[in-house]
Amino acid sequence: MTNWQTDIIPKWLEEAKTYPTKALLYMAGEIYAEQARRLETEKGKLDGMMWSPEQWNKI
C-alpha cells in the first residue's frame, strides 16, 4: 500500500508549477499526517479502555 504523505505528495510537490498547487499539496500532506496522528491516539485510548473495566461505561 502506498503512503501518500511520504511517497506521492513529495513527488507531486516537485512537479507542481504554481504556488497555489504547491500550497494545496503541502497542506494535504499536513492534514494527512495530523489525521494519522489522531487516529493512532484514539486507537491507544480505546485499547486502554478495553483493558480497564472501570472505564467500560465511558465507551
TORLUMLO-657927 format. One record per residue (C-alpha): residue number from 0; x, y, z. Coordinates in nm, 2 decimals. Layout:
! residues N
{num: NUM | u: X | v: Y | w: Z}
...
END
This chain:
! residues 59
{num: 0 | u: 0.00 | v: 0.00 | w: 0.00}
{num: 1 | u: 0.13 | v: 0.34 | w: -0.09}
{num: 2 | u: 0.18 | v: 0.60 | w: 0.18}
{num: 3 | u: 0.05 | v: 0.92 | w: 0.03}
{num: 4 | u: 0.24 | v: 1.15 | w: 0.27}
{num: 5 | u: 0.58 | v: 1.01 | w: 0.22}
{num: 6 | u: 0.56 | v: 0.88 | w: -0.14}
{num: 7 | u: 0.31 | v: 1.05 | w: -0.36}
{num: 8 | u: 0.28 | v: 1.41 | w: -0.22}
{num: 9 | u: 0.65 | v: 1.49 | w: -0.22}
{num: 10 | u: 0.67 | v: 1.37 | w: -0.59}
{num: 11 | u: 0.37 | v: 1.59 | w: -0.68}
{num: 12 | u: 0.52 | v: 1.88 | w: -0.49}
{num: 13 | u: 0.84 | v: 1.86 | w: -0.71}
{num: 14 | u: 0.63 | v: 1.85 | w: -1.02}
{num: 15 | u: 0.39 | v: 2.14 | w: -0.92}
{num: 16 | u: 0.45 | v: 2.46 | w: -1.12}
{num: 17 | u: 0.24 | v: 2.71 | w: -0.93}
{num: 18 | u: 0.24 | v: 2.83 | w: -0.57}
{num: 19 | u: -0.13 | v: 2.76 | w: -0.51}
{num: 20 | u: -0.08 | v: 2.40 | w: -0.62}
{num: 21 | u: 0.23 | v: 2.36 | w: -0.40}
{num: 22 | u: 0.04 | v: 2.51 | w: -0.11}
{num: 23 | u: -0.25 | v: 2.28 | w: -0.16}
{num: 24 | u: -0.04 | v: 1.97 | w: -0.18}
{num: 25 | u: 0.17 | v: 2.07 | w: 0.12}
{num: 26 | u: -0.14 | v: 2.13 | w: 0.34}
{num: 27 | u: -0.29 | v: 1.80 | w: 0.21}
{num: 28 | u: 0.02 | v: 1.62 | w: 0.35}
{num: 29 | u: 0.00 | v: 1.81 | w: 0.68}
{num: 30 | u: -0.37 | v: 1.72 | w: 0.72}
{num: 31 | u: -0.30 | v: 1.36 | w: 0.63}
{num: 32 | u: -0.02 | v: 1.35 | w: 0.90}
{num: 33 | u: -0.25 | v: 1.51 | w: 1.16}
{num: 34 | u: -0.53 | v: 1.27 | w: 1.09}
{num: 35 | u: -0.29 | v: 0.97 | w: 1.11}
{num: 36 | u: -0.16 | v: 1.10 | w: 1.45}
{num: 37 | u: -0.51 | v: 1.15 | w: 1.58}
{num: 38 | u: -0.62 | v: 0.80 | w: 1.47}
{num: 39 | u: -0.33 | v: 0.64 | w: 1.65}
{num: 40 | u: -0.41 | v: 0.84 | w: 1.96}
{num: 41 | u: -0.77 | v: 0.73 | w: 1.96}
{num: 42 | u: -0.67 | v: 0.37 | w: 1.90}
{num: 43 | u: -0.45 | v: 0.39 | w: 2.20}
{num: 44 | u: -0.73 | v: 0.54 | w: 2.41}
{num: 45 | u: -0.97 | v: 0.27 | w: 2.30}
{num: 46 | u: -0.72 | v: -0.01 | w: 2.37}
{num: 47 | u: -0.66 | v: 0.13 | w: 2.71}
{num: 48 | u: -1.03 | v: 0.15 | w: 2.79}
{num: 49 | u: -1.08 | v: -0.21 | w: 2.68}
{num: 50 | u: -0.83 | v: -0.33 | w: 2.94}
{num: 51 | u: -0.98 | v: -0.12 | w: 3.22}
{num: 52 | u: -1.32 | v: -0.25 | w: 3.34}
{num: 53 | u: -1.39 | v: 0.07 | w: 3.54}
{num: 54 | u: -1.36 | v: 0.27 | w: 3.21}
{num: 55 | u: -1.61 | v: 0.04 | w: 3.02}
{num: 56 | u: -1.91 | v: 0.26 | w: 3.10}
{num: 57 | u: -1.74 | v: 0.56 | w: 2.92}
{num: 58 | u: -1.72 | v: 0.38 | w: 2.58}
END
